[in-house]
Amino acid sequence: MAAKFLNNVRVICKAGCEESFISATQAWVNPEGMLDAYWAKTGERRYCFVGLWESEKSLVDARPQMIQHLNDVRDLLEELSPELGVTDPVSGTVVTHKG
């Protein structure tokens, strides 16, 4: 099944916390409706998450589980800005896909 919806979250790990952060993300169980999940290292202590979802409803239904995961790793992350906090999340409908 092709993803219909995706979310993306950008974070920065605190110095010395990358191993703990990666271990926590590897141990996390994908919520129901999440088709695939990727973490990319985008710079020094910088990471970007992409989650692929069956639908927007699946993502909305999984928010409590995702918020709990964030709470579990929050102490490992730097504040991006006072407005954003420790994450820069976006989500939306997939408009193109190339396989």
Backbone bond lengths (Angstrom), bond angles and torsions (degrees), N, CA, C in turn:
res aa  C-N    CA-C-N  psi(-1)  N-CA   C-N-CA  omega(-1)  CA-C   N-CA-C  phi
1 M - - - 1.443 - - 1.525 108.97 -
2 A 1.294 117.80 131.25 1.461 122.22 178.19 1.522 110.28 -79.32
3 A 1.318 115.80 145.10 1.459 121.05 178.64 1.517 110.48 -66.65
4 K 1.321 115.83 138.47 1.461 122.49 177.32 1.525 112.04 -103.22
5 F 1.331 115.94 -18.62 1.455 121.41 -173.57 1.524 107.80 -145.60
6 L 1.322 117.99 151.48 1.458 119.94 175.65 1.510 110.84 -143.52
7 N 1.329 113.90 157.61 1.455 119.43 172.44 1.516 108.92 -129.49
8 N 1.323 113.98 155.43 1.453 121.64 -176.24 1.519 106.90 -139.96
9 V 1.326 116.50 134.69 1.460 121.06 179.58 1.528 108.13 -136.50
10 R 1.320 115.21 131.43 1.461 121.79 178.58 1.521 108.68 -107.79
11 V 1.358 116.93 136.78 1.461 122.18 179.25 1.525 109.97 -141.89
12 I 1.333 115.26 162.63 1.461 122.77 171.89 1.531 107.08 -127.07
13 C 1.322 116.51 125.91 1.466 120.84 177.19 1.518 110.36 -78.95
14 K 1.311 115.09 146.94 1.460 119.77 171.45 1.525 108.51 -68.18
15 A 1.314 116.08 151.82 1.459 121.10 178.00 1.529 109.68 -56.31
16 G 1.320 116.28 132.96 1.457 121.95 178.92 1.512 115.12 82.85
17 C 1.327 118.27 1.52 1.466 121.49 -175.65 1.529 114.14 -109.82
18 E 1.324 117.65 1.92 1.458 119.50 -174.21 1.527 113.52 -62.81
19 E 1.327 117.75 -43.28 1.475 119.25 -179.35 1.527 111.10 -61.24
20 S 1.318 117.17 -43.87 1.472 120.71 178.82 1.518 111.04 -63.66
21 F 1.332 116.77 -40.89 1.456 121.00 179.19 1.530 111.06 -63.64
22 I 1.310 117.35 -47.50 1.469 120.86 -179.67 1.522 110.44 -63.50
23 S 1.314 117.59 -41.81 1.474 120.33 177.51 1.521 111.36 -60.23
24 A 1.322 116.97 -42.67 1.470 120.82 -179.91 1.525 111.36 -65.94
25 T 1.329 117.56 -38.85 1.467 119.11 -179.94 1.526 110.98 -71.57
26 Q 1.335 117.40 -33.34 1.466 119.91 177.21 1.524 111.71 -69.31
27 A 1.315 117.48 -33.48 1.469 121.68 -178.31 1.524 112.58 -78.95
28 W 1.325 117.11 -21.56 1.462 121.07 -177.14 1.525 110.50 -64.69
29 V 1.317 116.43 137.19 1.465 122.28 -179.98 1.529 108.84 -92.75
30 N 1.338 116.75 127.49 1.461 120.44 179.31 1.527 110.16 -60.39
31 P 1.318 117.20 136.57 1.457 120.87 177.67 1.530 111.57 -67.92
32 E 1.314 115.32 160.26 1.466 120.74 174.94 1.530 108.60 -59.07
33 G 1.319 115.94 136.06 1.457 120.97 179.61 1.515 113.99 93.94
34 M 1.345 117.05 -13.79 1.466 120.38 175.54 1.524 107.59 -84.93
35 L 1.315 116.05 117.56 1.456 121.27 -176.28 1.519 112.83 -80.72
36 D 1.326 116.53 -33.55 1.460 121.04 -178.48 1.515 108.71 -162.48
37 A 1.328 116.22 158.88 1.457 121.27 -178.87 1.521 109.13 -146.18
38 Y 1.325 115.60 138.65 1.458 121.90 -178.92 1.522 109.98 -134.89
39 W 1.322 116.64 139.52 1.454 123.00 167.32 1.516 107.06 -115.96
40 A 1.306 117.51 133.24 1.462 122.72 176.27 1.525 108.71 -121.04
41 K 1.333 115.71 139.69 1.459 120.19 172.34 1.524 106.21 -86.65
42 T 1.323 116.74 118.50 1.460 121.03 -172.37 1.527 113.19 -108.24
43 G 1.315 117.19 -0.69 1.456 121.84 179.82 1.513 109.70 171.71
44 E 1.310 115.81 -171.47 1.457 121.28 179.30 1.527 110.09 -61.38
45 R 1.352 116.76 109.34 1.467 124.89 -179.34 1.526 113.03 62.99
46 R 1.316 118.29 12.97 1.472 123.19 -177.57 1.529 109.89 -105.03
47 Y 1.337 114.99 135.48 1.464 121.14 -178.26 1.523 110.31 -135.99
48 C 1.329 114.12 154.47 1.457 121.36 178.58 1.523 107.86 -135.56
49 F 1.314 116.40 130.32 1.470 123.36 178.85 1.516 109.44 -104.40
50 V 1.332 116.48 139.61 1.461 122.46 171.01 1.521 107.43 -129.61
51 G 1.330 115.92 122.42 1.457 122.24 175.84 1.516 109.61 -112.79
52 L 1.318 116.24 134.58 1.468 122.52 178.07 1.522 108.24 -105.54
53 W 1.332 116.08 133.07 1.457 122.16 -170.46 1.524 111.85 -127.39
54 E 1.331 114.51 151.33 1.471 120.93 173.86 1.520 111.30 -63.71
55 S 1.333 115.68 -37.01 1.466 120.32 -174.61 1.523 109.91 -162.50
56 E 1.307 116.07 166.46 1.457 120.83 174.24 1.524 110.12 -63.11
57 K 1.322 117.51 -38.05 1.466 121.28 178.64 1.527 111.18 -59.05
58 S 1.338 116.78 -41.51 1.469 119.99 177.73 1.518 110.97 -58.95
59 L 1.331 116.62 -42.97 1.463 120.79 178.60 1.527 110.63 -64.50
60 V 1.307 116.95 -47.52 1.471 120.86 -179.83 1.524 110.18 -59.92
61 D 1.327 117.02 -43.92 1.471 120.74 -179.74 1.530 112.01 -64.00
62 A 1.334 117.59 -27.77 1.466 121.98 -177.60 1.528 113.33 -88.34
63 R 1.310 118.28 -5.65 1.470 120.50 -176.43 1.526 113.58 -54.93
64 P 1.332 120.04 -43.35 1.466 117.88 178.66 1.538 112.48 -58.85
65 Q 1.325 117.34 -39.69 1.464 120.85 178.57 1.533 110.68 -67.03
66 M 1.327 116.78 -39.51 1.465 120.56 179.59 1.530 110.76 -69.39
67 I 1.320 117.45 -38.58 1.465 120.89 177.52 1.525 110.04 -64.79
68 Q 1.325 117.28 -39.34 1.462 119.95 177.42 1.527 110.79 -62.85
69 H 1.336 116.59 -41.57 1.474 119.85 177.42 1.532 109.92 -62.26
70 L 1.323 116.88 -44.33 1.466 119.71 177.37 1.516 110.37 -58.88
71 N 1.320 117.66 -43.83 1.461 120.36 178.88 1.523 111.68 -61.06
72 D 1.340 116.66 -33.55 1.468 121.36 178.77 1.523 112.39 -68.53
73 V 1.340 117.78 -29.13 1.474 120.65 -176.68 1.532 112.74 -111.23
74 R 1.303 117.42 -1.18 1.473 121.90 -174.80 1.533 112.64 -51.52
75 D 1.333 117.86 -41.35 1.464 121.28 -178.02 1.529 112.50 -67.78
76 L 1.326 117.44 -12.86 1.460 121.86 179.71 1.529 112.02 -90.90
77 L 1.340 116.91 -6.47 1.457 121.85 -171.74 1.523 112.25 -111.40
78 E 1.340 114.92 147.18 1.465 121.41 175.04 1.515 109.61 -86.47
79 E 1.309 116.02 150.38 1.456 120.42 173.42 1.534 108.23 -69.67
80 L 1.332 116.57 128.81 1.459 121.16 177.31 1.519 110.22 -76.36
81 S 1.328 115.87 -42.18 1.459 123.04 176.53 1.522 107.26 -167.31
82 P 1.340 117.75 162.65 1.467 119.09 177.14 1.531 112.61 -60.87
83 E 1.316 117.00 -32.25 1.472 120.67 -179.76 1.529 111.91 -73.00
84 L 1.336 117.36 -39.80 1.464 121.24 -175.94 1.518 113.40 -89.00
85 G 1.297 117.78 -31.83 1.456 120.02 -170.34 1.522 109.25 80.41
86 V 1.343 117.53 -137.97 1.470 120.84 -175.16 1.524 113.56 -95.24
87 T 1.339 118.16 -2.34 1.466 120.26 179.41 1.523 110.67 -134.36
88 D 1.327 114.24 154.11 1.466 121.91 173.28 1.529 106.31 -122.74
89 P 1.345 117.63 86.25 1.465 121.08 -174.96 1.529 113.05 -93.16
90 V 1.317 115.41 143.99 1.463 123.01 170.33 1.518 107.47 -142.94
91 S 1.323 115.89 157.83 1.464 120.53 175.86 1.505 109.06 -153.97
92 G 1.330 115.83 161.20 1.448 119.03 178.55 1.519 112.87 179.66
93 T 1.313 113.14 174.34 1.459 121.90 179.69 1.524 110.15 -74.76
94 V 1.319 116.25 136.99 1.464 120.77 175.29 1.520 108.31 -68.89
95 V 1.326 116.62 126.92 1.470 120.31 -178.91 1.532 112.01 -108.00
96 T 1.324 117.93 -24.68 1.459 120.80 172.65 1.513 109.19 -143.61
97 H 1.317 116.12 155.56 1.464 122.29 176.89 1.521 107.96 -149.55
98 K 1.291 116.18 133.38 1.467 121.70 174.87 1.509 107.72 -123.73
99 G 1.308 116.12 119.38 1.460 120.01 -178.41 1.496 112.38 -98.16
